[in-house]
Amino acid sequence: MSSLLIRNGLVIGPATQEIQDILIEDDLFTEIAPVINPPENTRILDAGGKWIFPGVIDPHTHMGIPIKSGHSADTFGSGSRSALHGGVTTILDFTVLESGQTLAESLNTRIELAGESLCDVGIHVNITRFEPEILAEIPELIARGFTSFKVFTTYAEANMMLTYDQIEAVAKIIAQHHGILMVHSEDNDVITRASDTFNDEKETHPRYHGLSRPAEAELVAVRQLGEISSRTNCTIYVVHLNTAAGLAKAAEYPLLKVETCPHYLLLSDKMYEKSDGRMFVSSPPLRTDADSQALWLGLQNGQIHTLGSDHCPFCLSDKPMDTPFQNIPNGMGGVETLFPALLAQFMERHLDLELLVRLSSRNPAKIFGIDHLKGGIKPGLHADLMIVDPWSINDNWESKLDTVLDWNAYTNFPALFPETVIRRGEIVIDEGSTVSPSAGHLLKSK
């Protein structure tokens, strides 16, 4: 048995902030106490009063998926390497259901691709066709430990959308078998009406992306999903919620869980007016400063439950200038900066760091049924943590990123990157640099 003792670290939440010793044996936390006498031949790492956070669980990534005529720019290998550099030790990604595939086939394909991940990986199952055979697979996959399924209320043009009646049928089955339904929540009819003016594809300015997908689309979809959750008793997880109105509506339904993303907290639709505005095109679009402020309040009052990066990155060449806005690939990178940028913001805004731990580790572990493995620093859980020097906040960090990308949305914000990251007892980031980690593990829900 290998053992590692971390001494004198300020362990952050979710229930306390105290200087503690942490003993790791093999891949698990085995003891947390003010003073620990370790076994012989234990490696000792002195944290020197620096902050220790649980490894981050990013519940929403898209590694190497098809978008428009190309693919998102990160593979599982490159994207997970970036993730570790930012303190993310677990990613939850999505299947891609190809024409003619079963859900199980799409899952097996994604599991094979995820084999190169350096983070531990869980897989959500996309349902983008409504067929009896597809519905019949849901209980079988839940029994295998794949309990989260995602549907879309839009993207009819890409043959990905389910109607609300179809979503309700899916929700009934998922609820009966104790799974969770994830939903991209933008109403397709609202988007279609708003987009009619732009069907000639002559507009190239990225601002039209937001105009064609108005905030009303989220409100309408969230209302429908709230009613479905009430009728079916299904927990519904609203991905990347980004409007004040949608947040207020979601709070009316106890079975809705809400995720938001750093770009909706830190950026606004003003980004579309920049010279690189096309790079900020993602779906849903960036919203107003007032929406961002409402989301910050939602974090603090418990209306928002998780933080996800929605990592779907592109390089500058993937989004050429003067492309009709409808043809700009939707998505931005964010897995590497998810925690460092938000930690700096929590510090600047004097917010509770225990709240950040709940949003980035404890809550996603509980919601997606991996809290028997992940989500905190306590005996019996996987030894996933990071050590952060609170005095090393940096405004010029872009050159230090461990990424294949040539563009980052957050370069104007301060960030606080971990100096040490441990994943299942293995030091994978040492003094801020990646140190040839072993492969990640596939995770299944309890």
C-alpha positions in Angstrom: 0.0 0.0 0.0 1.3 3.4 -0.9 0.6 6.3 1.4 0.8 10.1 1.2 0.4 12.5 4.0 -0.5 16.1 3.3 0.3 18.3 6.4 -0.9 21.7 7.4 -3.4 22.5 4.7 -6.5 24.7 5.2 -9.2 22.2 4.1 -12.2 24.1 2.5 -15.6 22.7 3.3 -18.2 22.0 2.6 -18.9 22.1 6.3 -15.7 23.6 7.8 -12.4 25.4 7.1 -9.7 24.2 9.3 -6.0 23.4 9.2 -5.8 19.6 8.9 -3.6 16.7 8.0 -4.9 14.4 5.2 -3.8 10.8 4.9 -4.2 9.1 1.5 -3.6 5.4 1.2 -3.6 4.0 -2.4 -6.4 5.8 -4.1 -8.6 6.7 -1.1 -8.7 9.3 1.7 -8.3 7.3 4.9 -8.0 9.9 7.7 -8.4 13.7 8.1 -7.4 15.1 11.5 -5.5 18.0 13.0 -2.4 15.8 13.5 -1.9 12.3 12.0 1.0 9.9 12.7 1.4 8.2 9.3 2.6 4.7 8.6 6.2 4.0 7.9 7.5 5.0 4.4 4.7 7.5 3.9 5.5 10.4 1.6 4.9 13.7 3.3 3.9 16.9 1.5 3.7 20.1 3.6 0.9 22.4 2.3 2.2 25.2 4.5 -1.2 26.7 5.3 -2.3 26.8 1.7 -5.9 26.0 0.7 -7.0 22.5 -0.1 -10.2 21.9 -2.2 -11.8 18.7 -3.3 -11.1 17.8 -7.0 -13.7 19.6 -9.2 -16.4 17.6 -11.0 -17.3 19.3 -14.3 -20.7 17.9 -15.0 -20.9 19.2 -18.6 -18.1 18.7 -21.2 -18.1 17.9 -24.9 -14.8 16.4 -26.0 -14.4 15.9 -29.7 -18.1 16.0 -30.7 -19.5 16.9 -34.2 -20.6 20.5 -34.5 -21.8 22.0 -37.8 -19.2 20.8 -40.4 -16.4 20.0 -37.9 -15.6 18.8 -34.4 -14.9 20.5 -31.1 -11.2 21.1 -30.9 -10.3 18.9 -27.8 -10.1 15.2 -27.7 -10.6 13.4 -24.4 -6.8 13.2 -24.1 -6.1 16.9 -24.7 -9.2 18.2 -23.0 -8.7 16.1 -19.8 -5.0 17.2 -19.6 -6.2 20.8 -19.6 -8.9 19.9 -17.0 -6.4 18.5 -14.6 -4.3 21.7 -14.9 -7.4 23.6 -13.6 -8.2 21.3 -10.8 -10.9 19.3 -12.5 -10.3 15.6 -11.7 -13.7 14.3 -13.0 -15.5 15.1 -16.2 -19.0 14.1 -17.2 -19.3 13.9 -21.0 -22.1 12.9 -23.4 -22.7 10.3 -26.0 -23.4 11.1 -29.6 -26.4 9.1 -31.0 -25.6 8.5 -34.7 -28.2 7.5 -37.3 -29.2 3.9 -36.8 -27.3 3.5 -33.5 -28.9 2.1 -30.3 -28.3 4.0 -27.1 -26.0 1.2 -26.0 -23.9 1.4 -29.2 -23.5 5.1 -28.8 -22.5 4.6 -25.2 -20.0 2.0 -26.0 -18.5 4.2 -28.7 -18.1 7.0 -26.3 -16.6 4.8 -23.6 -13.9 3.7 -26.0 -13.1 7.3 -26.9 -13.0 8.2 -23.2 -10.3 5.6 -22.6 -7.6 8.2 -23.3 -8.9 10.6 -20.7 -6.6 11.6 -17.8 -9.6 12.6 -15.7 -12.0 10.1 -14.3 -15.0 10.1 -16.7 -18.8 9.6 -16.4 -21.0 9.5 -19.4 -24.5 11.0 -19.9 -26.6 9.4 -22.6 -28.0 11.6 -25.3 -31.5 10.7 -26.6 -32.0 12.5 -29.9 -34.5 10.1 -31.5 -37.9 9.0 -30.1 -38.5 5.4 -30.9 -39.9 2.4 -28.9 -36.6 0.6 -29.1 -34.8 3.7 -27.7 -37.2 4.0 -24.8 -36.8 0.3 -24.0 -33.1 0.7 -23.5 -33.4 3.3 -20.8 -34.0 0.9 -17.9 -31.2 -1.4 -19.1 -28.7 1.4 -19.1 -29.7 2.6 -15.7 -29.2 -0.9 -14.4 -25.7 -0.7 -15.9 -25.0 2.5 -13.9 -25.6 5.0 -16.6 -28.4 6.9 -15.0 -28.4 10.4 -16.7 -30.0 11.1 -20.0 -30.1 14.3 -22.1 -32.7 15.6 -24.5 -33.1 18.8 -26.5 -36.1 21.1 -26.9 -34.6 22.6 -30.0 -32.2 21.8 -32.9 -35.0 20.4 -35.0 -33.0 21.2 -38.1 -30.3 18.8 -36.9 -32.8 16.1 -36.0 -31.9 16.3 -32.3 -35.1 17.7 -30.9 -37.8 15.9 -28.9 -41.3 17.4 -28.5 -42.5 18.2 -25.0 -44.9 15.2 -25.2 -42.0 12.9 -26.1 -39.9 14.4 -23.3 -42.7 13.6 -20.9 -42.7 10.0 -22.0 -39.0 9.8 -21.5 -39.3 11.4 -18.1 -41.9 8.9 -16.9 -39.5 6.0 -17.7 -36.5 7.7 -16.2 -38.5 8.5 -13.0 -39.7 4.9 -12.6 -36.1 3.7 -12.7 -34.6 6.4 -10.5 -32.5 8.1 -13.2 -32.2 11.8 -14.0 -33.2 13.7 -17.1 -31.0 16.5 -18.4 -32.5 19.1 -20.8 -31.1 21.7 -23.2 -33.9 24.2 -22.5 -34.6 26.6 -25.4 -38.1 26.4 -26.9 -37.8 25.6 -30.6 -41.0 27.6 -31.7 -39.7 30.8 -30.1 -36.3 30.4 -31.8 -38.0 29.6 -35.2 -40.1 32.8 -35.0 -37.1 34.9 -34.0 -35.0 33.4 -36.7 -37.4 33.9 -39.6 -36.0 37.3 -40.4 -32.5 35.9 -40.9 -33.2 32.9 -43.2 -31.3 34.4 -46.1 -28.0 33.8 -44.3 -26.7 37.2 -45.2 -26.0 38.4 -41.7 -22.5 37.6 -40.4 -22.3 39.7 -37.2 -22.4 37.4 -34.2 -24.9 39.7 -32.4 -27.6 38.0 -34.6 -26.9 34.7 -32.9 -28.4 36.2 -29.7 -31.2 37.9 -31.5 -32.2 34.7 -33.1 -32.3 32.8 -29.8 -34.1 35.3 -27.4 -34.3 34.9 -23.7 -38.0 34.0 -24.0 -37.0 30.6 -25.4 -35.5 29.6 -22.1 -38.4 30.8 -20.0 -41.0 28.9 -22.2 -38.9 25.7 -22.1 -38.3 25.8 -18.3 -42.0 26.3 -17.6 -42.9 23.3 -19.7 -40.2 21.2 -18.1 -41.3 22.3 -14.6 -44.8 21.0 -15.4 -43.4 17.8 -16.8 -41.3 17.2 -13.6 -44.4 17.8 -11.5 -46.6 15.3 -13.5 -43.9 12.6 -13.7 -42.1 13.0 -10.4 -38.9 13.1 -12.5 -35.8 15.1 -11.4 -34.9 17.3 -14.4 -31.5 18.9 -14.6 -31.6 22.1 -16.6 -28.2 22.5 -18.3 -26.5 25.9 -18.9 -29.4 28.1 -17.6 -28.6 31.7 -18.4 -31.5 34.1 -17.9 -33.0 35.9 -14.9 -36.5 34.9 -16.0 -35.6 31.2 -16.5 -34.0 31.1 -13.1 -37.0 32.6 -11.4 -39.3 30.1 -13.1 -37.1 27.1 -12.3 -37.2 28.0 -8.6 -41.0 27.3 -8.7 -40.5 23.6 -9.3 -38.7 21.6 -6.6 -37.7 18.8 -8.9 -35.7 21.1 -11.2 -32.0 21.2 -10.7 -30.1 24.1 -12.2 -26.7 24.3 -13.7 -25.0 27.5 -15.0 -21.7 28.2 -16.6 -18.8 30.7 -16.1 -19.5 32.4 -19.4 -23.0 33.4 -18.3 -21.7 34.6 -14.9 -18.7 36.6 -16.3 -19.5 37.6 -19.8 -22.4 39.4 -21.5 -23.8 39.9 -25.0 -21.5 42.9 -25.3 -18.8 40.4 -26.2 -20.4 40.0 -29.6 -19.3 43.6 -30.5 -15.6 42.8 -30.0 -13.4 42.1 -33.0 -13.3 38.4 -32.0 -17.0 38.4 -31.2 -17.6 35.3 -33.3 -15.6 33.3 -30.8 -18.2 34.0 -28.1 -21.0 32.3 -30.0 -22.4 29.4 -28.0 -25.9 28.1 -27.3 -27.7 29.4 -25.4 -26.2 32.9 -26.3 -24.6 35.3 -23.9 -27.2 37.5 -22.2 -27.3 40.9 -20.5 -25.4 42.1 -17.5 -28.7 42.0 -15.5 -29.0 38.3 -16.3 -25.5 37.7 -15.1 -26.2 39.5 -11.8 -29.3 37.5 -11.3 -27.3 34.3 -11.7 -24.7 35.4 -9.1 -27.6 36.0 -6.7 -29.0 32.6 -7.6 -25.7 30.9 -6.7 -25.8 32.5 -3.2 -29.5 31.8 -2.5 -29.4 28.1 -3.5 -31.4 28.4 -6.8 -28.4 27.2 -8.8 -27.0 23.8 -7.9 -24.0 23.2 -10.0 -21.3 24.9 -12.2 -20.4 23.3 -15.5 -18.0 24.5 -18.2 -20.1 23.3 -21.2 -16.6 22.8 -22.6 -17.0 22.7 -26.4 -13.9 24.5 -27.6 -12.8 25.9 -31.0 -9.6 27.6 -32.3 -9.7 30.9 -34.2 -9.5 29.1 -37.5 -12.6 27.1 -36.7 -14.7 30.2 -36.7 -13.7 32.2 -39.8 -14.5 35.9 -40.1 -17.6 36.9 -42.1 -19.2 33.5 -41.7 -23.1 33.7 -41.7 -23.9 33.6 -38.0 -26.0 30.5 -38.4 -22.9 28.6 -39.6 -20.6 29.7 -36.7 -19.8 26.6 -34.6 -21.5 27.0 -31.3 -19.3 26.6 -28.2 -16.4 27.8 -26.1 -13.7 26.2 -24.1 -13.7 26.4 -20.3 -12.8 23.2 -18.5 -9.3 24.5 -17.6 -10.5 27.9 -16.3 -13.8 26.7 -14.7 -12.4 26.7 -11.2 -9.5 29.1 -11.3 -11.5 32.0 -12.7 -14.5 31.4 -10.4 -12.3 31.0 -7.3 -10.8 34.5 -8.1 -14.3 35.9 -8.5 -15.4 34.4 -5.2 -12.5 35.9 -3.5 -13.0 39.3 -5.1 -16.7 39.3 -4.2 -16.0 38.0 -0.7 -18.3 34.9 -1.2 -18.2 31.8 0.9 -15.6 29.3 -0.4 -17.7 26.5 1.0 -20.4 27.4 -1.4 -17.9 27.0 -4.3 -17.1 23.6 -3.0 -20.8 22.6 -3.0 -21.3 23.9 -6.5 -18.2 22.4 -8.0 -17.8 19.1 -6.1 -20.4 18.0 -3.6 -23.6 18.8 -5.5 -22.6 17.3 -8.9 -21.5 14.1 -7.1 -24.8 13.8 -5.3 -27.0 14.7 -8.2 -25.3 12.2 -10.6 -25.0 9.4 -8.1 -21.2 9.3 -7.7 -21.1 10.7 -4.1 -20.0 7.2 -2.9 -16.8 7.9 -4.9 -16.3 11.7 -5.3 -17.4 15.1 -4.0 -15.5 15.8 -0.9 -12.4 15.2 1.3 -13.5 12.5 3.7 -12.4 8.9 4.5 -13.6 6.3 1.9 -13.8 8.7 -1.1 -11.4 8.9 -4.0 -8.4 11.0 -3.0 -9.1 13.9 -5.4 -7.9 17.3 -4.3 -6.0 20.4 -5.2 -3.7 22.7 -3.3 -4.0 26.4 -4.1 -1.7 29.2 -3.0 -4.2 32.0 -2.2 -1.4 34.6 -2.7 -0.7 33.5 -6.3 -3.7 35.1 -8.0 -2.6 36.1 -11.5 -3.8 38.4 -14.2 -1.3 37.2 -16.8 -1.9 33.4 -16.9 -2.8 32.7 -20.5 0.7 31.6 -21.5 0.7 29.0 -18.6 -2.3 27.1 -19.9 -1.9 23.5 -20.8 -4.0 23.5 -23.9 -4.1 22.9 -27.7 -6.3 25.9 -28.1 -5.3 29.4 -29.3 -8.1 31.4 -27.8 -9.6 31.8 -24.3 -12.7 33.7 -23.3 -11.4 34.7 -19.8 -8.1 36.3 -20.4 -9.3 39.7 -19.0 -10.1 38.1 -15.7 -7.8 37.1 -12.8 -7.4 33.4 -12.0 -6.0 31.2 -9.3 -4.6 27.9 -10.6 -3.7 25.0 -8.3 0.0 24.3 -7.8 -0.7 20.6 -6.9 -3.5 18.3 -8.1 -4.1 14.8 -6.9 -6.4 12.4 -8.6 -7.1 9.1 -6.8 -4.0 9.5 -4.7 -1.7 10.2 -7.7 0.0 13.6 -8.0 -0.9 14.6 -11.6 0.0 18.3 -11.3 3.1 19.3 -9.4 4.3 22.9 -9.1 1.7 23.8 -11.7 2.9 21.4 -14.3 1.4 18.1 -15.5 3.5 15.0 -14.6 2.5 12.1 -16.9 -0.6 10.9 -15.1 -2.0 7.4 -15.7 -5.4 7.0 -17.4 -8.6 8.0 -15.8 -11.3 5.5 -14.7 -14.8 5.1 -16.0 -17.4 6.0 -13.4 -20.8 4.6 -12.9 -23.6 5.8 -10.7 -24.5 4.0 -7.5 
